[in-house]
Amino acid sequence: MSDTLVDFTPIKSITDRYDSADKEMVESAYSVAVVALKDYSRGNGRPFIEHPVGVATIVANELGLMPAAVTAVFLHEATRANALLLQEVTKKYPKEIIVMVEGLNNISTIRPKDTGLQAEVYRKLIISYSKDPRVALIKLADRLEIMRNLDIFPKSSVLRKNTETMLLYIPLAHQLGLYNIKSELEDIYFKYSDPENYRAITNKLLATEKDRERLVEEFVNPLKEKLAAAGIKYKFKVRTKTAYSIFKKMQKQNIPFEGVYDVFAIRFILKDILPDKQHEHAACWAVYSLVTEEYKPHVERLRDWLSVPKPNGYESLHITVENRDGVVLEVQIRTERMDDMAENGMASHWSYKGVKRVAGLDDWLSNVKKMLESTDFQPYSSDEYTALKDVFVFTPDGDLKQLPQGATVLDFAFSIHTNLGVKCSGARVNGKVYSIRDTLKTGDIVEIISSKNQKPSADWLNIVVSSKAKNRIKAKLKEEQGKRIKDGREILERRMKNWKIELTDDVFTKILHQFKLKTVGDLCELISDEKIDLLAIKNLLLPADSGEKEDVAGNNRDNKTKECKEPENGGIKQDGDYITISDKLNKVAVQMARCCNPIFGDDAFAFVSASGGTKIHRISCPNAARLIKNYPYRVQPVKWQRTGTTARFQCGLKVIAENDPSIGPAVMDLCTKQNASVRSYTLNERNNGGKYELIIELSISVGNNSHLDSVISAIKRLREVKNVLRTRG
C-alpha cells in the first residue's frame, strides 16, 4: 500500500456517520483507489476517482448499504485498474468484501456479445457472479452515477450506455423495488433517446410551475384547519410526474400534454400512525372524508390500494377531486411507512440508514437474493421503450448502431460500410439466421453474412428504410449500370471494328430502331447482360453477299437456299465463296491456328496449306495480312454454323489488376462460375511507374465469342481489375 498523503474530504459525507473502525476501513480502501487511479481521467478530463466516490455516495446515502459495500466499491475500481492489487487487498480486508470485489470485477467484463443484451440472461450472469446480493445493488448505483454524468461521454458511448440502461438496469431496478432509481434512470434515458419530446415536456412543466404552486396553495388552505381540528399530523408533498411518465401516458392515451390531468399529485403523508392495518387504514380514510367534504370527488377514479395492495407491495389511497374552478386534481393519502415503501420498495426496511446493522437490512438483502434467484422472476417489459422512434442494435464486438424503426438486416449492413452492404446475403441475429429483409429490434446483436457473388438490385430499395442505405444502394446501382454500359460499348466497338463498320450516329439509330430502344446506354447495357445477340446486330448491318442474312443462331434465313448439313469432311463444307464451319470440328482436318487461337463466332478466314490441311485464323491475326497478300488463292472467308453441340475453344486472357493478393482467386472463381474452365494460370508482379500491379495470364476454354465476351465483362467488374486483354492463349 502507498504512503501517499490522501485528502479524505470527498468521502466525508459518508464516513462522518461511521464509528472509528468502519471509518478507517473505508478511508483505507479509498486511499488504495486514489493511488491506483491517479493516472486515469473521465471523459471531461476530471480525475477518474470521482466516479467511485459518486458510486460510494449513492451506495451509502441513497441505498443505505453498510461500510463493507462502500469499501468494496473503492477496491473494485482499484483492482480493475491494477489486477495485481487483488492479491494484496485479499490479505487485508474481510472475506465478505473480497467476494463483492470479485463479483463486481467479473460483471464488469460482461459485454453485449456475451448477453445478447437480454435482461433475463444478464440477470443470470449477475447471479452467477454475485454470491453476495449487494453486488447487484452496487451495479445499479454504478450505472446511476454514470447516467447522471452522461454528458461527459462521447456520443457513441452515450448511445450504448443509454440503451444498456433501458434494457438491463431499469428492469433490474423495477424488479428490486427501487422505484426512485428506476424513475430517475427512465427520465435520463428519455432525455438522450428522444431529446425533442423530452425538451418539449420539460419546458411545458417549467412554464406551468407557478400555476401548479397556486393551485396547490388554494387547495390545501381550506383543509389545514380541518386536519388540525381532527388531530391528524401530516407531511405535505407535491409529486410532479417525470417527463417520461407524462410522455408514456400521452402515447398510451393519444392525448396532448394538456390532457394529462395527473401531471402532479398532492400527497398527504400521515405521521405517528401505529404500523398496523387497522390504525393505518382508519387514518387514511379519515383524511379521505375531510378532502371529499371540501371538494367534489370523482368516485369512478377512486383507487383503493389499502384494502388490496399492488403485487409489488404498494399501498396508498388515490382520489380524484374537482376544485371550485373545475380543475381536476389527484390526491394521494398514505402513512410514512407506506410512503417509504412506495419510494424505495423493499429497501424501505432500513429507512434510517444508520451505521449499525439492523435486522431490516438483512431481511431486505435476503429478499433481494431470493428474488434474483427465483425461477418466477419476470424481467420488466421493455416494449414501452422500443416504442420510441429509433432502435439500437449491436455488432458482435459491442459497437452500437442507431437505426430508424423498421430497420432491416440490410439497413444494418449499410450502416457499417457500403462494401459490406452490397455483399450482404443475410445475418446471424442473436445466434439465429436472418434474411436481409428481416427487421431488427432494440438490443439485437447482429453479425452480417456476406457473399462475394451478391449484388444489389433495385428491389433492395423496398427492403431498407434508412435514407443512408437507400442513397448508397442507388449510388451502387448507378455505378454498376455505368460499368455494364461501358463494358457493353467496348464489346460492341470491338465487334464493329472486326466487321469494319464505322460506329456512327446513323448506325446507332438503326440498331436502336430495330430493337425498340430509347438510348445508346440501354443498348450497351443489354449487350453487357447478354440480352442482345451480337450476330443479330451483324445481320442487321452486314447482309451476306447473296442478299441473305444470318439469324441470331447463325443459320441461313433464305428459304430458297438449302440448309447446310453437318459436313462429313472434318467439319468443312464449301458453300460458294465461303467455307461454313460448324462447331462440331474434326481436329485433324480443321485446326485453329495457334498464332491467334480463333473461337466460334470470331471474324475469321480459312487458309488451305499445300498439304491440304486447313487452319482457321482470326481476321485480326498478326499473320493475316501476309497470308492474304501472298496466298490469296488459298484464303477463303469463314461462316460459323451452330449445331447444338458443346464444343469448346481455347483462348488466352491477360488481366491487369491492383496489387491485391485476393484478386487471383477471385478471377479463378469467377471463370468457374461463368463455365469457362481454366487450363493454365500464371501470376506476376510488375512495376508500373512506381506502382506495383498484378499481371494474371490464363488460358480458358469457352463455347464461343459471346461466351468469351461475358467472361471478360464479368472479370472487368471486379473492383481491383484495371483491364482485360485477349491473347493467344
Secondary structure, 3 states (H helix, E strand, C coil): CCCCCCCCHHHHHHHCCCCHHHHHHHHHHHHHHHHHCCCCECCCCCECCHHHHHHHHHHHHHCCCCHHHHHHHHHHHHHHHCCCHHHHHHHHCCHHHHHHHHHHHHHHCCCHHHHCCCHHHHHHHHHHHCCCCHHHHHHHHHHHHHHHCHHHCCHHHHHHHHHHHHHHHHHHHHHCCCHHHHHHHHHHHHHHHCHHHHHHHHHHHHHCHHHHHHHHHHHHHHHHHHHHHCCCCEEEEEEECCHHHHHHHHHHHCCCHHHCCCCEEEEEEECCCCCCHHHHHHHHHHHHHHHHHHCEECHHHCEECCCCCCCCCCCCEEEEEECCCCCEEEEEEEEHHHHHHHHHHHHHHHCCCCCCCCHHHHHHHHHHHHHHHCCCCCCCCCHHHHCCCEEEEECCCCCEEEEECCCEHHHHHHHHCHHHHHCEEEEEECCEEECCCCECCCCCEEEEEECCCCCCCHHHHHCCCCHHHHHHHHHHHHHHHHHHHHHHHHHHHHHHHHCCCCCCHHHHHHHHHHHCCCCHHHHHHHHHCCCCCHHHHHHHHCCCCCCCCECCCCCECCCCCCCCCCCCCCCEEEECCEEEEECCCCCCCEEECCCCCCCCCCCEEEEECCCCCEEEEECCCCCHHHHHHHCHHHEEEEEEECCCCCCCEEEEEEEEEECCCCHHHHHHHHHHHCCCCEEEEEEEEEEECCEEEEEEEEEEEECCHHHHHHHHHHHHCCCCEEEEEEECC
